[in-house]
Amino acid sequence: MSLIEENLKEIKSRIQQAAVKSGRKEEDIRLVVVTKTVDLDRIKEVIRCGIEIIGENRVQEAEEKLTRLTEKVEKHLVGHLQTNKAKKAVELFDLIQSVDSAHIAEEISKRAQEQGKLMDVLVEVNTSVEETKFGVEPEKTLSLIETISKFPGIRIKGLMTIGLFSDDPEATRPCFKKLKFLFEEIKSTSIPNVDMHNLSMGMTGDFEVAIEEGSNMVRIGTGIFGSRSN
Ligand SMILES: *Cc1c(COP(=O)(O)O)cnc(C)c1O
C-alpha cells in the first residue's frame, strides 16, 4: 500500500469514528481532498483510490493542473476568489466554497450566465474574526444570503468556514458551533433559491471536532499528502 493510500485509509477511519460519535454514518460526511501544491501524479493516485472530490485554493494553479486531468472527479474551489478570476473559476469548478461578498457573487452569477451554467456556491463565514481576513462576518451572513439568493447564475448550497488556527482542536470548537447555529438558522428561514445542504468545516488538524459539531463536508490536505513545503 502506498503512503497516500495508507493515509487515506487512516483519515477515513477517523471520519467514520467521528461520524458514529455524532450519531451519523461515514457516508453522511463528504471528504474533499485538498490538492493545492500537490502534483498531477499524486492527484491521479488519490482518484485511483476512489476519491470523488478534490479541492484547490488558487484558480491559476488549478487551471494548470485540472485542465490536464482526464479523470472524472468533482472539483471545488476552497480558496479566496478575486473578481478577475471569476470567469475561469466558473469554467473549472463544480462548487465554489468561498463566496464572501455580494460583489464576488454577482460576478460569478454574471459569468455563469454567460457560460450557460448554474454555479453552485457555499458562503464562507469568518468564525474567527481576529484571525483571518476572508469570509463574511457571522452577523452579516443572513443578509448577504438574502441579497445574493436573487442572483440568477448561482445556487447557494451551504456554508463554509476555516476555524481558528490552533494546535488545540478544542480551541476551534466554538467556531464550528457558531457555523452550525447559523446553518440551522438560515435553513429555518427558507429563503427561495437557498438549499442549506453542505456544512463545510474541518481540516487535518480539527476535522473530528468539526464532525462532532455537525460538519458534513471536511477538507483535508496535509493528513493525506503530508506537509506542504510552502
Ligand atoms: C489548505 C486548505 C485546507 C486543507 O488544510 P490541511 O490542514 O492541509 O488539511 C482546507 N481548507 C482550505 C480552505 C484550505 O486552504
The ligand as an SDF file (V2000), in Angstrom:
LIG
                    3D

 15 15  0  0  0  0  0  0  0  0999 V2000
   -5.3360   24.0800    2.6090 C   0  0  0  0  0  0  0  0  0  0  0  0
   -6.7550   24.1340    2.9510 C   0  0  0  0  0  0  0  0  0  0  0  0
   -7.3930   23.0370    3.5570 C   0  0  0  0  0  0  0  0  0  0  0  0
   -6.6550   21.7700    3.9480 C   0  0  0  0  0  0  0  0  0  0  0  0
   -5.8180   22.0190    5.0280 O   0  0  0  0  0  0  0  0  0  0  0  0
   -4.9560   20.8580    5.7050 P   0  0  0  0  0  0  0  0  0  0  0  0
   -4.5970   21.4170    7.0260 O   0  0  0  0  0  0  0  0  0  0  0  0
   -3.7810   20.6360    4.8050 O   0  0  0  0  0  0  0  0  0  0  0  0
   -5.8030   19.6660    5.7970 O   0  0  0  0  0  0  0  0  0  0  0  0
   -8.7430   23.1370    3.8230 C   0  0  0  0  0  0  0  0  0  0  0  0
   -9.4530   24.2470    3.5120 N   0  0  0  0  0  0  0  0  0  0  0  0
   -8.8870   25.3160    2.9220 C   0  0  0  0  0  0  0  0  0  0  0  0
   -9.7230   26.4890    2.6130 C   0  0  0  0  0  0  0  0  0  0  0  0
   -7.5290   25.2930    2.6200 C   0  0  0  0  0  0  0  0  0  0  0  0
   -6.9560   26.3620    2.0490 O   0  0  0  0  0  0  0  0  0  0  0  0
  1  2  1  0
  2  3  1  0
  2 14  2  0
  3  4  1  0
  3 10  2  0
  4  5  1  0
  5  6  1  0
  6  7  2  0
  6  8  1  0
  6  9  1  0
 10 11  1  0
 11 12  2  0
 12 13  1  0
 12 14  1  0
 14 15  1  0
M  END
$$$$
